[in-house]
Amino acid sequence: MNDPVPTAENLRAALSGLLDGLPPKQAAGAVERLIANYRGRTPTDAPILRDRADVAAYAAYRMPATFEAVRAALDAFAAAVPGWAPGSHVDVGGGTGAATWAVSATWDGTRPVTVLDWAEPALALGREIAAANPALHGARWQRARIGAALTLDATDLVTVSYVLNELAEPDRAALVDAAAAAAQAVVIVEAGTPDGYARVIEARDRLVRAGFHVAAPCPHSAACPIVPGTDWCHFSARVSRSSLHRQVKGGSLPYEDEKFSYVAATRLPVTPAPARVVRRPQIRKGQVLLDLCEPDEQLRRTTVTKRHGDLYKAARDADWGDPWPPGDPAA
Ligand SMILES: C[S@@+](CC[C@H](N)C(=O)[O-])C[C@H]1O[C@@H](n2cnc3c(N)ncnc32)[C@H](O)[C@@H]1O
């Protein structure tokens, strides 16, 4: 796999000039409109990303975070399907192409890449930014509307990142079905909110019914053990913030944590995590509390103490979202 840091840095550098030349008032207005639209959460009949100012604001304001979330999901997927790399990739609702950058950070080499979206300004800017990433030089940026008529060409990998929340239920179903019909592997990422999780579970159920195995985050492909409405499965990805990012989003912290929910499923044989850490581990004196999703379809809290020796050391290093116990799942 690539060293992922250069890709994130490369992306940040590519984004850094974006708001140059855009009057600060216009940039701030575009960000405010985006936030209002994304909070409103009603699927729209026309693209939210309407012009260059909207798209530049989206890329500066959201792309570093969606990139890190997708990259975390792809890392978990790659660990469950060791030795496999996609020979082709279609990013549906790809916008400015965050997921294409994440795929290139996860797997070495180049592959045919197609980005589909109905917002031409997003595709245009995505193409422009992608000039900085050699793995994306051959990418095709194409207008397409997600809906009942959507069909996708056969491909190894389909990504759908932060798109389902912009679609009404029939279009979400049509998109997941089209992805399942076309791809060997489907990775879906949504905001790490109760609603985002609900949309992920809806998609997960559809993929499993279509014959897919869940590679991550779940340690099994049976029903999710979370009782609807009581909790939601989500994870966190750290996003370092450039000065541009701070300027667009306000605040002064050098990083922020992007919460996301995801499912990565495939027709390939999988070795899912033996269990997965589904909350931030709690480190106490001499012990670590791990909340785990287990292969027997249960959620369980495990306490790892000093008495456990090496396992205790591993527990102190464990992160929210990691497989547990650590180690090569294929070993
Ligand atoms: C929140 S953005 C996510 C963009 C990108 N996937 C990412 O992760 O940064 C949602 C994208 O979905 C696209 N989209 C929403 N509804 C669509 C539809 N019905 N057909 C095609 N694209 C759509 C929007 O234009 C936008 O680019």
PDBQT file of the ligand as one rigid body, heavy atoms in Angstrom, charges set to zero:
ROOT
HETATM    1  C1  LIG A 401     -22.022  15.624  -0.130  1.00  0.00    +0.000 C 
HETATM    2  S1  LIG A 401     -21.499  15.489  -1.782  1.00  0.00    +0.000 S 
HETATM    3  C2  LIG A 401     -20.311  14.162  -1.685  1.00  0.00    +0.000 C 
HETATM    4  C3  LIG A 401     -19.283  14.246  -2.742  1.00  0.00    +0.000 C 
HETATM    5  C4  LIG A 401     -18.164  13.213  -2.658  1.00  0.00    +0.000 C 
HETATM    6  N1  LIG A 401     -18.683  11.875  -2.876  1.00  0.00    +0.000 N 
HETATM    7  C5  LIG A 401     -17.443  13.307  -1.344  1.00  0.00    +0.000 C 
HETATM    8  O1  LIG A 401     -17.446  12.334  -0.591  1.00  0.00    +0.000 OA
HETATM    9  O2  LIG A 401     -16.844  14.346  -1.049  1.00  0.00    +0.000 OA
HETATM   10  C6  LIG A 401     -22.867  14.682  -2.570  1.00  0.00    +0.000 C 
HETATM   11  C7  LIG A 401     -22.691  14.557  -4.065  1.00  0.00    +0.000 C 
HETATM   12  O3  LIG A 401     -23.765  13.788  -4.590  1.00  0.00    +0.000 OA
HETATM   13  C8  LIG A 401     -24.191  14.384  -5.798  1.00  0.00    +0.000 C 
HETATM   14  N2  LIG A 401     -25.598  14.021  -6.021  1.00  0.00    +0.000 N 
HETATM   15  C9  LIG A 401     -26.646  14.208  -5.186  1.00  0.00    +0.000 A 
HETATM   16  N3  LIG A 401     -27.786  13.754  -5.733  1.00  0.00    +0.000 NA
HETATM   17  C10 LIG A 401     -27.461  13.278  -6.969  1.00  0.00    +0.000 A 
HETATM   18  C11 LIG A 401     -28.202  12.674  -8.036  1.00  0.00    +0.000 A 
HETATM   19  N4  LIG A 401     -29.521  12.466  -7.914  1.00  0.00    +0.000 N 
HETATM   20  N5  LIG A 401     -27.521  12.294  -9.125  1.00  0.00    +0.000 NA
HETATM   21  C12 LIG A 401     -26.184  12.481  -9.242  1.00  0.00    +0.000 A 
HETATM   22  N6  LIG A 401     -25.435  13.048  -8.284  1.00  0.00    +0.000 NA
HETATM   23  C13 LIG A 401     -26.054  13.436  -7.154  1.00  0.00    +0.000 A 
HETATM   24  C14 LIG A 401     -24.016  15.871  -5.543  1.00  0.00    +0.000 C 
HETATM   25  O4  LIG A 401     -23.960  16.628  -6.753  1.00  0.00    +0.000 OA
HETATM   26  C15 LIG A 401     -22.702  15.903  -4.772  1.00  0.00    +0.000 C 
HETATM   27  O5  LIG A 401     -21.576  16.015  -5.604  1.00  0.00    +0.000 OA
ENDROOT
TORSDOF 0
